[in-house]
Amino acid sequence: MLPVRPVPKKDGGQAAVLEAMTVNPAVENMIRDSRIPQIGIAISGGAGQRMLSMDGKLPRLFRTGVIIREVALTCAVSPA
């Protein structure tokens, strides 16, 4: 099951923002060594391994006009 977060769309309704992680050797090491906060960094840099981050999807939804800026910032894990 993928973590999904519904976010309000500009024109009503909701858009699904999801996160997907591939458990690769780097992620396995982070889990084993209890470096859980670093997993988000691995997800953000893992697009080549079909990983998706919620914070990576929110700017795309904003740029395409699906959501407004304030929603993107409010829903982001790391608004920066």
C-alpha distances in whole Angstrom, upper triangle without the diagonal:
4,7,9,13,15,18,22,23,27,28,26,23,19,18,14,13,10,10,9,11,12,14,17,21,21,18,19,22,21,19,22,24,22,22,19,20,21,17,17,20,19,16,19,21,18,19,20,18,15,14,14,15,15,19,19,18,20,23,23,22,25,27,27,28,24,25,27,28,28,24,23,25,24,20,21,20,23,25,28
4,6,10,13,16,19,20,24,25,24,21,17,15,11,10,7,6,6,9,11,13,17,20,20,17,18,21,20,18,21,23,22,21,18,18,19,15,15,18,16,13,16,18,16,16,18,16,13,11,10,11,11,15,15,14,16,20,19,19,22,24,23,24,21,21,24,25,25,21,20,22,21,17,17,16,19,22,24
4,7,10,13,17,19,22,24,22,19,15,13,10,8,6,6,7,10,13,15,18,21,20,17,19,22,19,18,21,23,21,20,16,17,18,14,13,17,16,13,15,18,16,17,19,17,15,12,10,10,9,13,14,13,14,18,18,17,20,23,22,23,20,19,22,22,22,18,17,19,18,14,14,13,17,19,21
4,7,10,13,15,19,20,18,15,12,10,6,6,4,7,9,13,16,18,21,24,23,20,22,25,23,21,25,26,24,23,19,19,20,17,15,18,18,15,16,19,18,18,21,19,16,14,11,11,9,12,13,12,12,16,16,15,17,20,20,20,17,16,19,20,19,16,15,17,16,12,13,13,17,18,21
4,6,10,12,16,18,16,13,9,8,6,5,6,9,12,15,19,21,24,27,25,22,25,27,24,23,27,28,25,24,20,19,21,18,16,19,20,16,17,20,20,19,23,21,19,16,13,11,8,11,13,11,11,15,15,13,15,19,18,18,15,14,16,17,16,12,12,14,12,9,11,11,15,16,19
4,7,9,13,14,12,9,6,6,5,6,9,12,15,18,22,24,27,30,29,26,28,31,28,27,31,32,29,28,24,23,24,22,19,22,23,19,20,23,23,21,25,24,21,19,15,14,11,13,15,12,11,15,15,12,14,18,17,16,13,11,14,15,15,11,12,14,12,9,12,14,17,17,20
4,6,10,12,10,8,5,5,6,7,10,13,17,20,24,26,29,32,30,27,30,32,29,29,33,33,30,29,25,23,25,23,20,22,24,20,20,23,23,22,25,25,22,20,16,14,11,12,14,11,9,12,13,10,11,15,15,13,10,8,10,12,11,7,8,11,10,7,10,13,16,15,18
4,7,9,7,6,4,6,9,10,14,17,21,24,27,30,33,36,34,31,34,36,33,33,36,37,34,32,29,27,28,27,23,26,27,24,23,26,27,25,28,28,25,23,20,18,14,15,17,14,11,14,14,11,11,15,14,12,9,7,9,11,11,7,10,12,11,10,13,16,18,17,20
4,6,5,6,5,6,10,11,15,18,21,25,28,31,33,37,35,32,35,37,35,35,38,39,36,34,31,29,30,28,25,27,28,25,23,27,27,25,28,28,25,24,20,19,15,16,17,13,11,13,13,9,10,13,11,9,6,5,8,11,11,8,10,13,13,12,15,18,20,18,21
4,6,8,9,10,13,14,18,21,25,28,31,34,36,39,38,35,38,40,37,37,41,42,39,37,34,31,32,31,27,29,30,27,25,28,29,27,30,31,28,26,22,21,18,18,18,15,13,14,14,10,9,12,11,7,6,5,6,10,11,9,11,14,14,14,16,20,21,19,21
4,7,9,11,14,16,20,23,26,30,33,36,38,42,40,38,41,43,40,40,44,44,42,40,36,34,35,34,30,32,33,30,28,31,31,29,32,33,29,28,25,24,21,21,21,18,16,17,16,13,12,15,13,9,8,8,10,14,14,13,15,18,17,17,20,23,25,22,25
4,7,9,13,15,19,22,26,29,32,35,38,41,40,37,40,42,39,39,42,43,40,39,35,34,35,33,30,32,33,29,28,32,32,29,33,33,29,28,24,23,20,21,22,18,16,18,18,14,14,17,15,12,10,9,11,15,15,13,15,18,17,16,19,23,25,23,26
4,7,10,13,16,20,23,27,30,33,35,39,37,35,37,40,37,36,40,41,38,37,33,32,33,31,28,30,31,28,27,30,30,28,31,31,27,26,22,22,18,20,21,17,16,18,17,14,15,18,16,14,10,10,13,16,16,13,15,18,17,16,19,21,24,23,26
4,7,9,13,16,19,23,26,29,32,35,34,31,33,36,33,33,36,37,35,33,29,28,29,27,24,26,27,24,23,27,26,24,28,27,24,22,19,18,15,17,17,14,13,16,15,11,13,16,15,13,9,9,12,15,15,11,13,16,15,13,15,18,21,20,23
4,6,10,13,16,20,23,26,29,32,31,28,31,33,31,30,34,35,32,31,27,26,27,24,21,24,24,21,20,23,23,21,24,24,20,19,15,15,12,14,14,11,10,13,12,9,11,14,12,12,8,8,12,14,15,11,11,15,14,12,14,17,19,18,21
4,6,10,13,17,20,23,25,29,28,25,27,30,28,27,31,32,29,28,24,23,24,21,19,21,22,18,18,21,20,18,22,21,17,16,13,12,10,13,13,10,10,13,13,10,13,16,15,15,11,11,15,16,17,13,12,16,15,12,13,15,18,18,21
4,7,10,14,17,20,22,26,24,22,24,27,24,24,28,29,26,25,21,20,21,18,15,18,18,14,14,17,17,15,19,18,15,13,10,9,6,9,9,7,7,11,11,9,12,15,14,15,12,11,14,15,15,12,11,13,13,10,10,12,15,15,18
4,7,10,14,16,19,22,21,18,21,24,21,21,24,26,24,22,19,18,18,16,13,16,16,12,13,16,15,13,17,16,12,10,7,7,6,9,10,8,10,13,13,12,15,17,17,18,15,15,18,18,19,15,14,16,16,12,12,12,15,16,19
4,7,10,13,16,19,18,15,17,20,18,17,21,22,20,19,15,15,15,12,10,13,12,8,10,13,11,11,14,13,10,7,5,5,5,9,9,9,11,14,14,14,17,19,19,21,18,18,20,20,20,17,15,17,17,13,12,12,14,16,18
4,7,10,12,16,15,13,15,18,16,16,19,21,20,18,15,16,15,11,11,13,11,8,10,12,10,10,12,10,8,5,5,7,9,12,11,11,14,17,16,17,20,21,21,23,21,21,23,23,24,21,19,20,21,17,16,15,17,19,21
4,6,9,12,12,9,11,14,13,13,16,18,17,15,13,14,13,9,9,11,9,6,9,11,8,10,11,9,8,5,7,8,11,13,13,14,17,19,19,20,23,24,24,26,24,24,26,26,26,24,21,22,23,19,17,16,17,20,21
4,6,10,10,8,10,13,13,13,15,17,17,16,14,16,14,11,12,13,10,8,11,11,8,10,10,7,7,6,9,11,15,17,16,17,20,22,21,23,26,26,27,29,27,27,30,29,30,27,24,26,26,23,21,19,21,24,24
4,7,8,6,6,10,10,10,12,14,15,14,13,15,13,10,12,13,10,10,13,13,10,13,13,10,11,10,13,14,17,19,19,20,23,25,25,26,29,30,30,32,30,30,33,32,32,30,27,28,28,25,23,21,22,25,26
4,6,5,6,9,10,11,12,14,15,14,14,16,14,11,13,13,10,10,14,12,10,13,12,9,11,11,14,16,19,20,20,22,25,26,26,28,30,31,31,34,32,32,34,33,34,32,29,29,30,27,25,22,23,26,27
4,5,5,6,9,10,10,12,14,13,14,16,14,12,15,14,11,13,16,14,12,15,15,12,15,14,17,18,22,23,22,24,27,29,29,31,33,33,34,37,35,35,37,36,36,34,31,32,32,29,27,24,25,28,28
4,5,5,6,9,10,11,12,11,12,13,10,9,12,11,8,10,13,12,10,14,14,12,15,13,16,16,20,20,20,23,25,26,27,29,31,31,33,35,34,33,35,33,34,32,29,29,30,27,24,21,22,25,25
4,5,5,6,9,10,10,9,9,11,9,6,10,10,7,9,12,12,10,14,14,12,14,12,14,14,17,18,19,21,23,25,25,27,29,30,31,33,32,31,33,31,32,30,27,27,27,24,22,19,20,23,23
4,5,5,6,9,10,10,10,13,11,10,13,14,11,13,16,15,14,17,17,14,16,15,17,18,21,22,22,24,27,28,29,31,33,34,35,37,35,34,36,35,35,33,30,30,30,27,25,22,23,27,27
4,5,5,6,8,8,10,12,11,10,14,14,11,14,17,16,15,19,19,17,19,17,19,19,22,23,23,26,28,29,30,32,34,35,36,38,37,36,37,36,36,34,31,31,31,29,26,23,23,27,27
4,6,5,6,5,6,9,7,7,11,11,9,12,15,14,14,18,19,17,18,16,18,17,20,20,21,24,25,27,28,30,31,33,34,36,34,33,34,33,32,31,28,28,28,25,23,19,20,24,24
4,5,5,6,6,10,9,8,12,13,12,13,16,17,16,19,20,18,19,17,18,18,20,21,22,24,26,28,29,30,32,34,35,37,35,34,35,33,33,31,29,28,28,25,23,20,21,25,25
4,6,8,9,13,12,12,15,16,15,17,20,20,19,22,23,20,22,20,22,21,24,25,26,28,30,32,33,34,36,37,39,40,38,37,39,37,37,35,32,32,32,29,27,23,24,28,29
4,6,8,11,11,11,15,15,14,17,19,19,19,23,24,22,23,21,23,22,24,25,26,28,30,31,33,34,36,37,39,41,39,37,38,37,36,34,32,31,31,29,26,23,23,27,27
4,5,9,9,10,13,14,14,16,19,19,19,23,24,22,23,20,22,20,22,23,24,27,28,30,31,33,34,36,37,39,37,35,36,34,33,32,29,28,28,26,24,20,21,25,25
4,6,6,7,10,11,11,13,15,16,17,20,22,20,21,18,19,18,20,20,21,24,25,27,28,30,31,33,35,36,34,33,33,31,31,29,27,26,26,24,21,18,18,22,22
4,5,5,8,10,10,12,14,15,16,19,21,19,20,16,17,15,17,17,19,21,22,24,26,27,28,30,32,33,31,30,31,29,28,26,24,23,23,21,18,15,16,20,20
4,6,6,8,10,11,12,14,15,18,21,19,20,16,16,14,15,15,17,19,20,22,24,25,26,28,30,31,29,27,28,26,25,24,21,20,20,18,16,12,12,16,17
4,5,5,7,9,10,11,12,16,18,17,18,14,15,13,15,15,16,19,20,21,23,25,26,27,29,31,30,28,29,26,26,25,22,21,22,20,17,13,13,17,17
4,5,5,6,9,10,10,13,15,14,15,11,12,11,13,13,14,17,19,20,22,23,25,26,28,29,28,26,28,26,26,24,21,21,21,19,16,13,14,17,18
4,5,5,6,9,10,12,15,14,14,10,10,8,10,10,11,14,15,17,18,20,21,23,24,26,24,23,24,22,22,21,18,17,18,15,12,10,10,14,14
4,5,5,6,8,11,14,13,14,11,11,9,12,11,11,15,16,17,18,21,22,23,25,26,26,24,25,23,23,22,19,18,20,18,14,12,11,14,14
4,5,5,6,9,11,10,12,9,10,10,13,13,12,15,18,19,20,22,23,24,26,28,27,26,27,25,26,24,21,21,22,20,17,15,14,17,17
4,5,5,7,10,9,9,6,6,6,10,10,10,12,15,16,17,19,20,21,23,25,23,23,24,23,24,22,19,19,20,17,14,13,13,16,16
4,6,7,10,11,10,7,7,6,9,8,7,10,13,13,14,16,18,18,20,22,22,21,22,20,21,20,16,17,19,16,13,12,11,14,13
4,6,8,9,10,8,9,9,12,12,10,13,16,16,16,19,21,20,22,25,24,24,25,23,25,23,20,20,22,20,17,15,15,17,16
4,5,5,7,5,8,9,13,13,11,14,17,17,17,20,22,22,23,25,24,24,26,25,26,25,21,22,24,21,18,17,17,19,19
4,5,5,5,6,9,12,13,10,12,15,15,14,17,19,19,20,23,22,22,24,23,25,23,20,21,23,21,18,18,18,19,19
4,5,7,10,12,16,16,13,15,19,19,17,20,23,22,22,26,25,26,28,27,29,27,24,25,27,24,22,21,21,23,23
4,6,9,12,16,17,14,16,19,20,19,21,24,24,24,27,26,27,29,28,30,28,24,26,27,24,22,21,22,24,24
4,7,10,13,15,13,13,17,18,17,19,21,21,21,24,23,24,26,26,28,25,22,24,25,22,20,20,21,22,23
4,7,10,12,10,11,15,16,15,17,20,21,21,23,22,22,24,24,25,23,20,21,22,19,17,16,17,19,20
4,7,9,7,8,11,13,12,14,16,17,18,20,18,18,21,20,21,19,16,18,19,16,14,13,15,16,18
4,5,5,7,9,11,12,13,15,16,17,19,17,17,19,18,19,16,13,14,16,12,10,10,11,13,14
4,5,5,6,9,10,11,13,15,16,17,15,14,16,15,15,13,10,12,12,9,7,8,10,11,13
4,6,5,7,9,10,11,13,15,16,15,13,14,13,14,12,8,9,11,8,5,6,7,8,10
4,6,6,7,9,11,12,13,15,14,14,15,14,16,14,10,12,14,12,9,10,10,11,11
4,6,5,6,9,10,11,13,11,11,13,13,15,12,9,12,14,11,10,11,12,12,14
4,5,5,6,9,10,11,10,8,10,9,11,9,5,8,10,8,7,10,11,10,12
4,5,5,6,9,10,10,9,10,8,11,10,7,9,12,11,9,12,12,10,11
4,5,5,6,9,9,9,11,11,14,12,9,12,15,13,12,15,15,14,15
4,6,5,6,5,6,8,9,12,10,8,12,13,12,12,15,16,14,16
4,5,5,6,5,6,6,9,9,7,10,12,12,12,15,15,13,14
4,5,8,8,9,9,13,12,10,13,16,15,15,18,17,15,16
4,6,8,10,11,14,14,12,15,18,17,17,20,20,18,19
4,6,7,9,12,12,11,14,16,16,17,20,20,18,19
4,7,10,12,10,10,14,15,14,15,19,20,18,20
4,7,8,6,7,10,11,11,12,16,17,15,17
4,6,6,7,9,10,11,13,16,17,14,16
4,5,5,6,9,10,11,14,14,11,12
4,5,5,6,8,10,13,13,10,13
4,5,5,6,8,12,13,10,14
4,6,5,6,10,10,8,11
4,6,5,9,8,5,8
4,6,8,9,7,11
4,7,9,8,12
4,5,5,9
4,6,9
4,6
4
